[in-house]
Amino acid sequence: MKRYPMVGEKTAVVTGASTGIGRATARMLKARGWRVFPAARSRTDLDLLRGEGFQPVELDLSDPDSVDYAAKEVLELSQGVIGAVVNNAGYGQPGALEDLSRSAVRKQFETNVIGTLDFTNRFIPVLRAQKSGRIVLVSSVVGRVVIPFLGAYSASKFALEAIGDGLRMELGPAGISVSLVEPGPIKTCFRKRVVSEAARGGLEMRDSVFAKQYAKELAGPERTYARPTDVFQKPPEAVAKKIVHALESRCPRARYPVTGAAWLGDFAARFFPARLKDRLLVSKVIGREVG
């Protein structure tokens, strides 16, 4: 396993820090002596982060101007020094691929892929000049195995996996480590954002052949039924611990699956025949009502 230089300046920017994994990571790093600049979209969340003693930065990854402004603000606050970039921000666009509008798919990639890479690229010249640094991309188990009704989100995470691999090879010789963290089921507000995106108009639900499935899956921000993967569910701090390892270890891993479901997904992606995966996931998610 390759060794990387330790981060000289323990300064990090963490995107998507309003709740869940991002907030847990910012808190954990701060407790370990890091100077953390958490990024979030909502003014309310920014105020809450200030109340915890952070210097937060406003960031909307879908807006190029916001990305430019946020990156410059972080570098100004950190006096041009950054030890780590943690890319956690993103959301999941629900819906069968045939029911998604062009704009909904574009927005999914603009945020999860293009915005994330753009924001990361703003810091690479600084990391190269330092000859050290860490980059973490928070992907997902669905970046390895596609789940029905999350095809666009899965596609964005597959793309993020490829970006992580590309950056790792391109930046490794410069002493910069790049790791992918792949959470499975985590107790966060992710589902609430999924439900809210379904209501924004980018998903055609009423006339879809999957209308019954949408009614069940997207009826409310909290599920009223259990799924088999719920037994693997962990708190966001479990992901934060893996991110900390990727930032502080001399031998950071290329990938960090989190939860049993993520490990199973990684195994299935490599060793299960495609048709077998299809049958298992279709029976669990779609059922037998649609032919």
Secondary structure as UniProt FT lines:
FT   STRAND          11..14
FT   HELIX           20..31
FT   TURN            32..33
FT   STRAND          35..40
FT   HELIX           43..51
FT   TURN            52..53
FT   STRAND          57..58
FT   TURN            61..62
FT   HELIX           64..77
FT   TURN            78..80
FT   STRAND          84..87
FT   HELIX           97..99
FT   HELIX           102..109
FT   HELIX           110..115
FT   HELIX           116..121
FT   TURN            122..123
FT   HELIX           124..130
FT   STRAND          133..138
FT   HELIX           141..143
FT   TURN            148..149
FT   HELIX           151..171
FT   HELIX           172..174
FT   STRAND          176..183
FT   HELIX           190..198
FT   TURN            199..201
FT   TURN            206..207
FT   TURN            209..210
FT   HELIX           211..217
FT   HELIX           228..232
FT   HELIX           236..248
FT   STRAND          255..258
FT   HELIX           260..271
FT   HELIX           274..281
FT   HELIX           282..286
//
